[in-house]
Amino acid sequence: MNKVFVNGVNICYESAGEGFPLIGITGKDSNMNWWNPTMKAALSERNRFIMLDNRGSGRSDAPTEAYGISDMAKDVVGLMDALGIEKAHILGQSMGGMIAQEIAIEHSERVAKLILCCTTSGVTRVVPSWRMIKWLWRKKAGFSPQDTLNMLFSKDYMQQNPAMIAALFERMQMAPSNARSIEIHKLANKSFDSYQRLGGITAPTLILHGEEDWVFRPKHAKILNQRIAGSELILFPHAGHGVFSQEHRKVLEEIRRFLD
């Protein structure tokens, strides 16, 4: 892993493979250790796959003052500058999808193709699921891998895939975010809203979402699809917020088709 100082912070990143750059951005409280190894290997077969720890996560700097999605988007653009990358495909999951949208809107010339997975144009744009409301009522003391697994996957899926869940549980405990960064990321998610600006996205866009996602209900994906001209939406039945891992074979097929 490497570090580069951009936009006032040290950003940790990793690069694998060769070819046209594909930058992967993870979600709230996560870091590049969370990438499914199968997906990581597959995404680097035809592209130079670049992963990073967002500011406040993993091994990147964790400023204590508040920052937002736009700051994290500037970090990614700064990383591109540092690596001499003029243009790249951008892939963002959950909060990473918000960051990806921000890059595609404010730095459109830097984005070749855009992939948005299990994300939203604004958390308040859709009435939250009852399960999400109950989740928000809970008081969590800090980072909990099991809580996050419960958010990503159903109990049935976790019982049917114990090896994958155990491996992810182990990776989730590597370089966890501190309590202050978790709070900052939570506020950044809550305040983000790209709805009125989605018309500024000109890059070809693929939207991937689970039909059983209760964190960001499928309507979030449908709004993105309606407001991003020419975008393509693919919904995965029986998949939740962890669709990227849960349906990694199908997701990979769609990404390969889209990028080719």
C-alpha positions in Angstrom: 0.0 0.0 0.0 1.1 3.5 -0.7 0.3 7.0 0.5 0.1 10.3 -1.2 -0.5 13.8 0.2 -3.4 15.4 -1.6 -6.0 18.0 -0.7 -4.5 18.5 2.7 -4.5 14.8 3.8 -2.5 11.7 3.3 -4.5 9.2 1.3 -3.7 5.5 1.4 -4.2 3.6 -1.9 -3.4 0.4 -3.7 -3.1 -0.4 -7.4 -3.4 -3.7 -9.1 -3.3 -4.7 -12.8 -2.7 -2.8 -15.9 -4.8 -1.0 -18.5 -7.3 1.9 -18.4 -7.7 3.1 -14.8 -10.7 2.0 -12.8 -11.0 3.7 -9.4 -13.1 1.9 -6.7 -14.5 3.9 -3.8 -16.0 2.2 -0.8 -18.8 3.2 1.6 -19.1 4.8 5.0 -16.8 3.5 7.8 -15.2 1.0 5.4 -11.8 0.8 3.7 -10.1 -1.1 0.9 -9.7 -4.2 3.0 -13.4 -4.7 2.6 -13.1 -5.4 -1.1 -14.2 -9.0 -2.0 -10.9 -10.6 -3.1 -12.6 -12.3 -6.0 -13.9 -8.9 -7.3 -10.6 -7.3 -6.6 -8.8 -9.8 -8.7 -11.4 -9.8 -11.5 -11.6 -6.0 -11.7 -7.8 -5.8 -12.1 -7.7 -8.3 -15.0 -8.4 -5.8 -17.7 -7.9 -2.5 -15.9 -5.5 -0.8 -13.6 -7.8 -1.1 -10.5 -7.1 1.6 -7.9 -8.5 1.3 -4.4 -8.3 3.9 -1.7 -9.1 4.5 1.9 -11.4 7.6 2.1 -10.2 10.3 4.5 -11.3 9.2 8.0 -11.1 5.5 7.1 -8.5 2.8 7.1 -4.9 4.1 6.9 -5.7 7.5 5.4 -5.6 10.6 7.6 -8.6 11.2 9.9 -9.2 14.9 10.3 -11.2 15.8 13.4 -12.9 18.8 11.8 -16.1 18.3 9.8 -15.8 17.6 6.1 -18.2 16.4 3.4 -18.7 14.3 0.3 -17.2 17.1 -1.9 -14.0 17.0 0.1 -13.7 13.3 -0.4 -14.4 13.7 -4.1 -11.6 16.2 -4.3 -9.3 13.7 -2.5 -10.0 11.2 -5.3 -9.3 13.8 -8.0 -6.1 14.8 -6.2 -5.1 11.1 -6.1 -5.7 11.0 -9.9 -3.5 14.0 -10.3 -0.7 12.6 -8.2 -0.8 9.3 -10.2 -0.8 11.2 -13.5 -4.3 9.9 -14.4 -6.2 12.3 -16.7 -9.3 10.2 -16.9 -10.7 7.1 -15.3 -13.7 4.9 -14.9 -15.2 5.6 -11.4 -17.0 2.9 -9.4 -18.6 3.8 -6.1 -20.5 1.8 -3.5 -23.0 3.3 -1.0 -21.2 6.5 0.3 -18.6 5.8 -2.4 -21.4 6.2 -4.9 -22.1 9.6 -3.5 -18.4 10.5 -3.9 -18.5 9.1 -7.4 -21.5 11.3 -8.3 -19.8 14.4 -7.0 -16.7 13.6 -9.1 -18.9 13.0 -12.2 -20.8 16.3 -11.7 -18.0 18.7 -10.6 -15.1 17.1 -12.5 -16.9 15.6 -15.4 -13.9 15.8 -17.7 -12.1 13.2 -15.4 -14.7 10.5 -15.7 -14.9 8.0 -18.6 -17.6 5.8 -17.3 -19.5 5.8 -14.0 -20.7 2.8 -12.0 -23.1 3.5 -9.0 -23.8 0.7 -6.7 -26.4 0.6 -3.8 -26.3 4.4 -3.5 -28.5 7.5 -3.5 -28.8 11.1 -4.7 -29.8 12.1 -1.2 -31.0 10.1 1.8 -34.0 12.3 2.3 -35.3 11.9 -1.2 -37.1 8.6 -0.3 -39.0 7.8 2.8 -36.8 5.3 4.8 -37.9 1.8 5.3 -39.3 0.9 8.7 -36.3 -1.3 9.4 -34.0 1.7 8.7 -36.0 3.9 11.0 -35.6 1.4 13.8 -31.9 1.1 13.0 -31.4 4.8 13.3 -33.1 4.8 16.7 -30.5 2.5 18.0 -27.6 3.9 19.9 -24.4 2.4 18.7 -21.3 2.9 20.9 -18.8 2.5 18.0 -17.7 0.3 15.2 -19.4 -3.1 15.1 -18.6 -5.5 12.3 -21.6 -7.7 13.2 -23.9 -4.7 13.1 -22.6 -3.9 9.6 -23.0 -7.5 8.4 -26.6 -7.4 9.6 -27.1 -4.2 7.5 -25.5 -5.7 4.4 -26.9 -9.2 4.4 -30.0 -11.2 5.5 -29.6 -13.9 8.2 -30.4 -16.6 5.6 -27.6 -15.4 3.3 -25.1 -15.3 6.2 -26.0 -18.8 7.3 -25.7 -20.1 3.7 -22.3 -18.5 3.1 -20.4 -18.9 6.4 -16.9 -18.9 4.8 -17.5 -15.7 2.9 -19.0 -14.0 5.9 -16.2 -15.1 8.2 -13.6 -13.8 5.8 -15.4 -10.5 5.5 -15.8 -10.2 9.3 -12.0 -10.6 9.7 -11.2 -8.0 7.0 -13.7 -5.5 8.6 -11.7 -5.5 11.8 -8.5 -4.3 10.0 -7.9 -0.5 10.6 -11.5 0.3 11.7 -12.6 4.0 11.8 -12.6 5.9 15.0 -15.7 7.2 16.6 -15.2 10.8 15.4 -14.7 9.8 11.8 -17.8 7.6 12.0 -19.8 10.6 13.1 -18.3 12.9 10.4 -19.1 10.3 7.7 -22.6 9.9 9.1 -23.2 13.7 8.8 -21.6 13.8 5.4 -24.0 11.1 4.1 -27.0 12.9 5.7 -26.1 16.3 4.1 -25.3 15.1 0.6 -27.8 15.8 -2.1 -27.1 15.6 -5.8 -30.7 15.5 -7.0 -30.9 18.9 -8.7 -27.4 18.4 -10.2 -27.7 14.9 -11.7 -28.3 16.4 -15.1 -24.6 17.5 -15.0 -23.5 13.8 -15.3 -22.5 13.2 -18.9 -20.5 10.0 -18.5 -22.2 6.7 -19.5 -23.6 5.5 -16.2 -24.5 2.0 -14.9 -26.6 1.8 -11.7 -26.6 -1.5 -9.7 -29.0 -2.0 -6.8 -30.5 -4.8 -4.7 -34.3 -5.1 -4.7 -34.3 -6.0 -1.0 -32.0 -3.1 0.0 -33.6 -1.6 3.1 -30.7 0.9 3.7 -31.3 2.7 0.4 -34.6 1.4 -0.9 -34.7 0.6 -4.7 -36.5 3.9 -5.4 -33.2 5.6 -4.7 -31.7 3.8 -7.7 -34.8 4.6 -9.8 -34.4 8.3 -9.1 -30.8 8.2 -10.2 -31.8 6.3 -13.4 -34.6 8.8 -14.2 -32.4 11.9 -13.7 -29.1 10.7 -15.3 -29.6 10.9 -19.0 -29.0 7.6 -20.8 -28.2 5.7 -17.6 -28.8 2.0 -17.3 -30.4 0.5 -14.2 -30.0 -3.2 -13.1 -31.9 -4.4 -10.1 -30.9 -7.7 -8.5 -33.8 -9.7 -6.9 -33.2 -11.1 -3.4 -30.1 -8.9 -2.9 -29.8 -6.2 -0.2 -27.3 -3.4 0.5 -24.5 -5.9 0.2 -25.4 -6.6 -3.4 -21.8 -6.1 -4.6 -20.6 -9.1 -2.6 -23.8 -11.1 -2.5 -24.2 -11.1 -6.3 -20.5 -10.6 -7.2 -20.6 -13.0 -10.2 -23.5 -11.3 -11.8 -22.3 -7.8 -10.8 -18.9 -8.5 -12.4 -20.6 -9.7 -15.6 -22.5 -6.5 -15.8 -19.5 -4.3 -15.1 -17.4 -6.1 -17.7 -20.1 -5.7 -20.3 -20.5 -2.0 -19.5 -16.8 -1.2 -19.5 -16.2 -3.1 -22.7 
